[in-house]
């Protein structure tokens, strides 16, 4: 499992970095030249606080994805246990830790959202 996570993590990190640029194209055509428009202003790029909260939200989403992957792994482990008590116990532990992780991720998302709205 650790090998899989080590192989997948760089791909998800690269995707999370470039996904914002892909959605930033807006209504421009597929083959239009982005260099022909006016240069972006500081207001179009967002403030430092908005950029930091965006990065934190991407990171929390990535952690949530990992937690759901662990839930799926534990479910498969439990289904394929075949009556082996130690495997079922291991799967229950993984499920418990994954659910606790999801709760922590949701609470931290709430805190980030509250702080960023409070600070403006």
C-alpha positions as CSV (number, residue, x, y, z in Angstrom):
1,X,0.0,0.0,0.0
2,X,2.9,2.4,0.8
3,X,4.4,1.8,-2.7
4,X,1.1,2.7,-4.3
5,X,0.8,5.9,-2.3
6,X,4.4,6.8,-3.1
7,X,3.6,6.4,-6.8
8,X,0.3,8.2,-6.9
9,X,1.1,11.2,-4.6
10,X,3.3,13.1,-7.2
11,X,0.5,12.7,-9.8
12,X,-2.1,14.1,-7.5
13,X,0.1,17.0,-6.4
14,X,0.9,17.9,-10.1
15,X,-2.8,17.7,-10.9
16,X,-3.8,19.9,-8.0
17,X,-1.3,22.5,-9.1
18,X,-2.4,22.6,-12.7
19,X,-6.1,22.2,-12.2
20,X,-6.5,25.9,-11.3
21,X,-4.8,27.0,-14.5
22,X,-7.0,24.6,-16.6
23,X,-10.2,26.1,-15.1
24,X,-8.9,29.6,-15.4
25,X,-9.2,29.6,-19.2
26,X,-12.8,30.7,-18.8
27,X,-14.8,31.5,-22.0
28,X,-11.8,31.8,-24.3
29,X,-11.8,29.4,-27.3
30,X,-9.9,26.2,-27.3
31,X,-7.2,27.4,-29.7
32,X,-7.1,31.1,-28.7
33,X,-3.8,32.6,-27.8
34,X,-3.7,33.5,-24.1
35,X,-0.8,36.0,-24.7
36,X,-3.0,38.3,-26.8
37,X,-5.2,39.5,-23.9
38,X,-4.4,42.2,-21.4
39,X,-1.9,41.2,-18.6
40,X,-3.5,40.0,-15.4
41,X,-3.9,42.6,-12.6
42,X,-3.2,42.0,-9.0
43,X,-6.9,41.9,-8.3
44,X,-7.4,39.1,-10.8
45,X,-4.8,37.0,-9.0
46,X,-6.4,37.3,-5.6
47,X,-4.9,38.3,-2.3
48,X,-2.3,36.3,-0.3
49,X,-4.9,35.1,2.2
50,X,-7.1,33.9,-0.6
51,X,-4.3,32.0,-2.3
52,X,-3.2,30.4,1.0
53,X,-6.8,29.3,1.8
54,X,-7.1,27.9,-1.7
55,X,-3.9,25.9,-1.2
56,X,-5.1,24.6,2.2
57,X,-8.4,23.6,0.7
58,X,-6.7,21.7,-2.1
59,X,-4.5,19.9,0.5
60,X,-7.5,19.1,2.7
61,X,-9.3,17.7,-0.4
62,X,-6.3,15.5,-1.2
63,X,-6.3,14.2,2.4
64,X,-10.0,13.5,2.1
65,X,-9.3,11.5,-1.0
66,X,-6.7,9.5,0.8
67,X,-9.0,8.8,3.7
68,X,-11.7,7.6,1.3
69,X,-9.2,5.3,-0.4
70,X,-8.3,3.8,3.0
71,X,-12.0,3.2,3.7
72,X,-12.3,1.4,0.4
73,X,-9.2,-0.6,1.1
74,X,-10.5,-1.6,4.6
75,X,-13.8,-2.6,3.1
76,X,-12.1,-4.9,0.6
77,X,-9.9,-6.3,3.3
78,X,-13.0,-7.0,5.4
79,X,-14.9,-8.6,2.6
80,X,-12.0,-10.8,1.6
81,X,-11.2,-11.8,5.2
82,X,-12.9,-15.2,4.8
83,X,-13.5,-15.5,8.6
84,X,-9.9,-14.6,9.7
85,X,-10.5,-12.6,12.9
86,X,-7.1,-10.8,12.7
87,X,-7.9,-9.5,9.2
88,X,-11.3,-8.3,10.3
89,X,-9.8,-6.6,13.3
90,X,-7.2,-4.9,11.1
91,X,-10.0,-3.7,8.7
92,X,-12.1,-2.3,11.6
93,X,-9.1,-0.4,12.9
94,X,-8.4,1.1,9.5
95,X,-12.1,2.1,9.2
96,X,-12.1,3.7,12.6
97,X,-8.9,5.7,11.9
98,X,-10.1,6.7,8.4
99,X,-13.4,8.0,9.9
100,X,-11.6,9.9,12.6
101,X,-9.3,11.4,9.9
102,X,-12.4,12.5,7.8
103,X,-13.9,14.2,10.9
104,X,-10.6,16.0,11.6
105,X,-10.4,17.1,7.9
106,X,-14.0,18.4,8.0
107,X,-13.3,20.3,11.2
108,X,-10.1,21.8,9.8
109,X,-11.9,22.8,6.6
110,X,-14.6,24.5,8.8
111,X,-11.9,26.3,10.8
112,X,-10.1,27.5,7.6
113,X,-13.3,28.8,6.1
114,X,-14.3,30.6,9.3
115,X,-10.9,32.2,9.7
116,X,-10.6,33.3,6.1
117,X,-14.1,34.8,6.2
118,X,-13.4,36.5,9.5
119,X,-10.1,38.1,8.3
120,X,-11.7,39.2,5.1
